[in-house]
Amino acid sequence: MTAEGEQQPDAADVANAAAEAVATEGDDRPSDADIIAHAASIRDEQAQRPLVGSREPLSSLMDDFVGAAPALVSKCEALAKSYSHVRRMRRDGNCFFRAFLFGLLERLIGRPEACAAAKKRFGDYGKKLVEAGYQEFVFEDALELLQECIDKCAGAPGPMDESSVVTLESALCDAVTSNHLVMLLRMVASCEVSRRAEFFEPFIQGAHDCDVESFRRRFVEPMDEESDHVVMSALSEAVCCAEVTVEYLSADQAAAEAIQFKAEDAAQLDESCRVHMTMVYRPGHFDLLYPQ
């Protein structure tokens, strides 16, 4: 895990780091204080960004890497053959969940059958949360809020209706609304990891060297923790009607890799009830992609 979700060091730590920096004044390497200050400035900058951005041309993603990561620029150029736009999420550790949430709701707009399937799925999963030991009062408001969002999507005049997308952007840029819904999705993913513990356990032990329960409590349920393959697989399995393709960008010379996450029983759903979304991942962050 990266430092995106961690708290800023306290004043004593900063003072100690500054003292060490003075003692090593002739060293060209950045001091601990410099590193702490830089990390804080990045967090402050991200806090000024919207939780969910507007659609931008894919070329804006390439601009992020020009001069710094030529390999990523070339991979973005390859993506441009299939995708035209990107929608950025705030880099706060919740980007996968926020991208999933927005991608799901955006693709439900103007599709009543898909909305009904999604609403039923989340309603059924609320019962599974209770069966798994979650107290209903903890998530019931967030679940009701999500179902209200789905109802609004169902009432839109047509798929991806522009005014409805703008309304959705506004709703998910509201911190209270957005974070309540992200919290719900984190509980759903955590519950699914627990329900399929035998399947996920080898992956969790290999990547995190901990048991399933510790993984859920440390890396899935807390806000601001980044998501890995286990979380992505669990959430896609739980929601079922949502299929996620992730285009992976790395700074090495390997070609960009696409991995699909979907529920085992997704094929049983009629295509009119299914949602397909694509994300782009570069180290530490997810955004949404839009096809040509």
C-alpha positions in Angstrom: 0.0 0.0 0.0 1.1 3.5 -0.7 0.9 6.6 1.5 -2.2 8.0 -0.1 -4.4 6.9 2.8 -2.0 7.5 5.6 -2.1 10.3 8.1 0.4 13.1 7.9 3.2 12.8 10.5 2.8 14.8 13.7 4.8 18.0 14.6 7.4 16.1 16.6 8.2 13.8 13.6 8.5 16.8 11.3 10.8 18.7 13.9 13.0 15.6 14.2 13.3 15.3 10.5 14.1 18.9 10.1 16.9 18.7 12.7 18.4 15.7 10.8 18.2 17.7 7.6 20.3 20.5 9.1 22.9 17.9 10.3 23.2 16.7 6.7 23.1 20.0 4.9 25.7 19.1 2.4 23.9 16.0 1.2 22.2 16.4 -2.1 19.5 13.9 -1.2 16.2 15.3 0.0 15.8 15.2 3.8 12.9 13.5 5.6 11.4 16.9 6.1 11.6 17.7 2.4 9.9 14.4 1.7 7.2 15.0 4.3 6.6 18.5 3.0 6.4 17.2 -0.6 3.9 14.5 0.3 1.8 17.0 2.2 1.8 19.3 -0.8 0.6 16.5 -3.0 -2.2 15.6 -0.6 -3.2 19.3 -0.4 -3.2 19.5 -4.2 -5.3 16.4 -4.6 -7.8 17.7 -2.0 -8.5 20.6 -4.3 -9.5 18.3 -7.2 -13.0 17.1 -7.7 -13.9 13.6 -6.4 -15.1 12.8 -9.9 -13.8 14.8 -12.9 -15.4 15.7 -16.2 -14.7 13.7 -19.4 -11.4 14.7 -21.0 -9.7 13.7 -24.2 -7.4 10.8 -23.8 -4.5 13.0 -24.9 -4.7 14.7 -21.4 -3.6 11.4 -19.9 -0.6 11.3 -22.2 0.3 14.8 -21.1 0.8 13.5 -17.6 3.8 11.4 -18.7 5.5 13.4 -21.4 9.1 13.9 -20.4 8.8 11.7 -17.4 7.7 8.3 -18.5 8.1 7.7 -22.3 7.0 4.1 -22.0 3.6 5.2 -20.6 3.2 7.8 -23.4 3.6 5.1 -26.0 1.1 2.9 -24.1 -1.4 5.7 -24.0 -1.0 6.2 -27.7 -1.8 2.5 -28.1 -4.9 2.9 -25.9 -6.0 5.9 -28.1 -6.8 3.3 -30.9 -9.6 2.0 -28.8 -10.5 4.8 -26.3 -11.3 8.4 -26.9 -11.8 9.9 -23.4 -10.8 9.6 -19.7 -12.7 10.6 -16.6 -10.3 11.2 -13.6 -11.0 10.3 -10.0 -9.4 12.0 -7.1 -6.2 10.2 -6.0 -7.3 9.5 -2.4 -7.1 5.8 -2.2 -10.8 5.4 -3.0 -10.3 5.8 -6.8 -11.3 2.3 -7.7 -14.5 2.3 -5.7 -15.4 5.8 -7.0 -14.7 4.8 -10.6 -16.7 1.7 -10.2 -19.6 3.6 -8.6 -19.7 6.3 -11.3 -19.1 3.9 -14.1 -22.0 1.7 -12.9 -24.5 4.5 -12.4 -23.5 6.3 -15.6 -24.1 3.2 -17.6 -27.5 2.6 -15.9 -28.8 6.0 -17.1 -31.9 5.5 -19.3 -31.8 1.7 -19.0 -34.8 0.7 -16.8 -34.2 -3.1 -17.1 -30.6 -2.8 -16.1 -31.6 -0.4 -13.2 -34.1 -2.9 -11.9 -31.5 -5.7 -12.0 -28.9 -3.6 -10.2 -31.4 -2.4 -7.6 -32.5 -5.9 -6.8 -28.9 -7.1 -6.6 -28.0 -4.4 -4.1 -31.2 -5.0 -2.1 -30.4 -8.8 -1.9 -26.9 -8.0 -0.9 -28.2 -5.9 2.0 -29.7 -9.1 3.4 -26.3 -10.8 2.9 -24.6 -8.1 4.9 -27.0 -8.7 7.8 -26.5 -12.4 7.6 -22.7 -11.8 7.7 -23.0 -9.9 11.0 -23.2 -6.3 9.8 -25.6 -4.1 11.7 -28.3 -2.8 9.4 -28.3 0.7 10.8 -24.6 1.0 9.7 -25.4 0.7 6.0 -29.1 1.2 5.5 -28.9 4.9 4.8 -26.2 4.4 2.2 -28.1 1.5 0.6 -31.2 3.7 0.4 -29.2 6.5 -1.1 -27.7 4.2 -3.8 -31.2 2.9 -4.7 -32.4 6.4 -5.0 -29.6 7.1 -7.4 -30.5 4.0 -9.4 -34.1 5.2 -9.6 -33.0 8.5 -11.0 -31.0 6.7 -13.6 -34.0 4.6 -14.6 -36.1 7.8 -15.1 -33.6 9.4 -17.6 -35.0 9.9 -21.1 -32.3 7.7 -22.7 -28.9 6.0 -22.3 -26.1 8.3 -21.2 -28.5 11.3 -21.3 -26.2 14.3 -21.0 -28.2 16.2 -18.4 -28.5 13.1 -16.3 -24.7 12.5 -16.5 -24.1 16.1 -15.3 -26.5 15.5 -12.4 -24.7 12.4 -11.5 -21.3 14.2 -11.6 -22.7 16.8 -9.2 -24.1 14.1 -6.8 -20.8 12.1 -6.7 -18.7 15.2 -6.3 -20.6 15.9 -3.0 -18.3 14.4 -0.3 -21.0 13.2 2.0 -23.0 11.4 -0.8 -19.9 10.0 -2.5 -18.2 8.8 0.6 -21.3 7.1 2.0 -21.7 5.2 -1.2 -18.0 4.3 -1.3 -18.3 3.0 2.3 -21.2 0.8 1.2 -19.2 -0.7 -1.7 -16.3 -1.3 0.6 -18.6 -3.3 3.0 -20.0 -5.2 0.0 -16.5 -6.1 -1.2 -15.4 -7.1 2.3 -18.4 -9.3 2.8 -17.9 -11.0 -0.5 -14.2 -11.7 0.4 -15.5 -13.3 3.6 -18.1 -15.3 1.8 -15.5 -16.7 -0.6 -12.7 -16.8 1.9 -11.5 -20.3 0.7 -11.1 -19.0 -2.8 -9.4 -15.7 -1.9 -7.1 -16.9 0.9 -4.2 -18.1 -1.2 -4.1 -14.7 -3.1 -4.3 -12.7 0.2 -1.6 -14.7 1.9 0.7 -14.4 -1.1 0.3 -10.7 -1.6 -0.2 -9.5 2.0 1.0 -12.2 4.3 -2.1 -12.1 6.5 -5.3 -14.0 7.0 -8.6 -13.1 5.3 -10.1 -11.4 8.4 -7.0 -9.2 8.8 -7.0 -8.3 5.1 -10.7 -7.2 5.3 -10.2 -5.1 8.4 -6.9 -3.5 7.2 -7.2 -3.1 3.5 -10.9 -3.4 2.3 -13.2 -1.7 4.8 -11.2 1.4 5.8 -11.6 4.4 3.6 -8.6 5.6 1.6 -7.0 2.2 1.2 -6.0 1.3 -2.3 -7.6 -1.7 -4.1 -5.9 -4.8 -5.5 -7.1 -7.7 -7.6 -8.9 -9.4 -4.7 -11.0 -6.4 -4.0 -11.8 -5.8 -7.7 -12.8 -9.5 -8.2 -14.9 -9.5 -5.0 -16.8 -6.4 -5.8 -17.5 -7.5 -9.4 -18.7 -10.9 -8.2 -21.0 -9.3 -5.6 -22.6 -6.8 -7.9 -22.8 -9.4 -10.7 -24.4 -7.2 -13.3 -21.2 -5.0 -13.6 -18.2 -6.2 -15.7 -15.0 -4.3 -15.3 -12.1 -4.3 -17.8 -8.9 -2.8 -16.4 -6.2 -1.6 -18.8 -2.9 -1.7 -16.9 -0.1 0.7 -17.7 3.3 0.2 -16.2 6.6 2.1 -16.8 8.4 -1.0 -18.1 8.6 -2.0 -21.8 5.9 -4.6 -21.6 2.7 -4.0 -23.6 -0.3 -2.7 -21.8 -2.3 -5.5 -20.3 -6.1 -5.7 -20.1 -7.7 -7.8 -17.3 -11.5 -8.5 -17.0 -13.3 -8.9 -13.8 -16.8 -10.3 -13.9 -19.1 -12.6 -11.8 -19.1 -16.3 -12.5 -22.9 -16.1 -13.1 -22.9 -12.9 -15.1 -23.6 -14.9 -18.3 -27.0 -15.9 -16.8 -28.1 -12.3 -17.0 -29.7 -10.9 -20.1 -27.4 -8.5 -21.9 -30.0 -5.7 -21.3 -29.3 -6.0 -17.6 -25.5 -6.0 -17.8 -23.1 -3.1 -17.5 -19.7 -2.9 -19.0 -17.1 -0.4 -17.9 -13.3 0.1 -18.5 -10.8 1.6 -16.2 -7.1 2.6 -16.8 -4.6 1.8 -14.0 -1.2 3.3 -13.6 0.8 2.7 -10.4 -1.5 3.7 -7.5 -4.5 5.0 -9.4 -7.6 4.2 -11.4 -9.6 6.4 -13.8 -12.5 5.6 -16.2 -12.0 5.1 -19.9 -14.5 5.6 -22.7 -14.4 3.7 -26.0 -14.1 5.3 -29.4 
